[in-house]
């Protein structure tokens, strides 16, 4: 009887854990905030019918002012703990800019390739991806030189 209780408890804990993880798309983490703007992010798994499924870091930027804002930054991304676009490897692709209307929110999504999402990893099993030998994973990212200007 004690064994059944233990197994039941484990199963219920697992189900609760899965449900909690499934709800995480609504959990934004604040990356940067000041009087003008709030920048948040979350990891989102994007499923596609015509290509490999992918996980992205989705950015959300909130304009906290009554003015239109221009936000620019440089993205640095580490895959498997190696920065691919840090100082000596910097490219124009790392430079980003977003215009946010007064009191509005902009955010990235799975279907629009823009600078409000950062590739994290392929989320399919490697066995299901012909030609892929290794799945690299985003291990860190930084939004550097955040510059806010009024438009």
C-alpha positions as CSV (number, residue, x, y, z in Angstrom):
1,X,0.0,0.0,0.0
2,X,2.8,2.4,0.8
3,X,4.4,1.6,-2.6
4,X,1.1,2.6,-4.4
5,X,1.0,5.8,-2.4
6,X,4.5,6.7,-3.4
7,X,3.9,5.9,-7.0
8,X,0.7,7.9,-7.0
9,X,2.5,10.9,-5.4
10,X,5.2,10.7,-8.0
11,X,2.8,10.6,-10.9
12,X,0.8,13.5,-9.6
13,X,4.0,15.5,-9.1
14,X,5.1,14.7,-12.6
15,X,1.7,15.8,-14.1
16,X,1.8,19.0,-12.1
17,X,5.3,19.7,-13.2
18,X,4.4,19.2,-16.9
19,X,1.3,21.4,-16.5
20,X,3.4,24.1,-14.8
21,X,6.0,24.0,-17.6
22,X,3.4,24.1,-20.3
23,X,2.0,27.3,-18.8
24,X,5.5,29.0,-18.9
25,X,4.9,30.9,-22.2
26,X,3.1,33.5,-20.2
27,X,6.1,33.9,-17.8
28,X,8.2,36.8,-19.0
29,X,11.5,37.5,-17.4
30,X,12.6,41.2,-17.1
31,X,15.9,41.8,-18.8
32,X,16.0,45.6,-18.6
33,X,13.8,48.3,-17.2
34,X,13.9,52.1,-16.7
35,X,11.4,55.0,-16.8
36,X,11.0,54.7,-20.6
37,X,11.0,51.1,-21.6
38,X,10.8,47.6,-20.2
39,X,12.5,44.7,-22.0
40,X,11.4,41.2,-21.2
41,X,12.1,37.7,-22.7
42,X,10.9,34.2,-22.6
43,X,11.9,30.9,-24.3
44,X,9.3,29.6,-26.7
45,X,9.1,26.4,-28.6
46,X,7.9,27.0,-32.2
47,X,6.4,24.1,-34.1
48,X,6.4,24.2,-37.9
49,X,5.0,21.9,-40.5
50,X,7.5,22.7,-43.2
51,X,10.8,22.8,-41.3
52,X,12.4,21.6,-38.1
53,X,10.8,22.8,-34.9
54,X,12.9,25.5,-33.1
55,X,13.1,27.2,-29.7
56,X,13.6,30.9,-29.7
57,X,14.1,33.6,-27.1
58,X,11.3,36.0,-27.7
59,X,11.7,39.6,-26.8
60,X,8.9,41.9,-25.6
61,X,9.5,45.6,-25.3
62,X,7.0,48.0,-23.6
63,X,7.1,51.7,-24.2
64,X,6.2,53.3,-20.9
65,X,6.1,56.8,-22.3
66,X,3.7,59.0,-24.2
67,X,6.3,59.4,-27.0
68,X,7.3,57.1,-29.8
69,X,10.7,55.5,-29.0
70,X,13.5,54.0,-31.0
71,X,15.4,51.3,-29.2
72,X,18.7,50.0,-30.5
73,X,21.1,47.4,-29.1
74,X,23.7,44.9,-30.0
75,X,23.0,41.2,-29.5
76,X,25.7,38.9,-28.3
77,X,24.9,35.2,-28.4
78,X,26.7,32.2,-26.9
79,X,26.1,28.7,-28.3
80,X,27.5,25.9,-26.3
81,X,29.3,28.5,-24.2
82,X,31.1,30.0,-27.2
83,X,30.2,33.6,-28.3
84,X,29.5,33.7,-32.0
85,X,29.3,37.5,-32.3
86,X,31.3,39.1,-29.5
87,X,33.8,41.9,-29.9
88,X,36.3,40.3,-32.3
89,X,33.5,38.6,-34.3
90,X,31.0,41.5,-34.3
91,X,28.9,41.8,-37.4
92,X,26.1,44.2,-38.5
93,X,23.7,41.3,-38.0
94,X,24.2,41.8,-34.2
95,X,22.9,45.4,-34.4
96,X,19.2,45.8,-33.9
97,X,16.7,48.6,-33.8
98,X,13.0,48.7,-33.0
99,X,10.5,51.5,-33.2
100,X,7.8,51.4,-30.5
101,X,4.7,53.7,-30.6
102,X,3.8,55.6,-27.5
103,X,2.4,53.4,-24.7
104,X,2.6,50.3,-26.9
105,X,4.1,46.9,-26.7
106,X,6.0,45.0,-29.4
107,X,7.1,41.4,-29.2
108,X,8.6,38.7,-31.4
109,X,6.8,35.6,-32.4
110,X,7.5,32.2,-34.1
111,X,6.4,33.2,-37.6
112,X,8.1,36.6,-38.1
113,X,11.9,36.6,-38.5
114,X,12.9,39.8,-37.0
115,X,15.3,41.2,-34.3
116,X,12.7,40.4,-31.5
117,X,13.7,36.8,-31.5
118,X,17.0,34.9,-30.9
119,X,17.5,31.4,-32.1
120,X,18.0,29.1,-29.2
121,X,18.1,25.6,-30.6
122,X,16.3,23.0,-32.8
123,X,13.8,21.3,-30.6
124,X,13.2,18.2,-32.7
125,X,15.1,15.0,-31.8
126,X,18.4,14.7,-33.6
127,X,17.3,11.3,-35.0
128,X,14.4,13.2,-36.8
129,X,16.7,15.7,-38.5
130,X,18.6,14.2,-41.4
131,X,22.0,15.8,-42.0
132,X,22.2,17.3,-38.5
133,X,25.1,15.9,-36.5
134,X,24.8,18.0,-33.3
135,X,22.3,20.3,-31.9
136,X,23.9,23.5,-30.6
137,X,22.1,25.3,-27.9
138,X,22.0,29.0,-26.8
139,X,23.7,29.1,-23.5
140,X,23.7,32.9,-22.9
141,X,22.7,36.1,-24.6
142,X,23.3,39.8,-23.9
143,X,21.6,42.9,-25.2
144,X,24.4,45.4,-25.1
145,X,24.6,49.1,-25.6
146,X,20.9,49.6,-25.2
147,X,20.1,53.1,-26.6
148,X,16.7,54.7,-26.2
149,X,15.8,57.8,-28.2
150,X,12.6,59.8,-28.6
151,X,11.2,59.9,-32.2
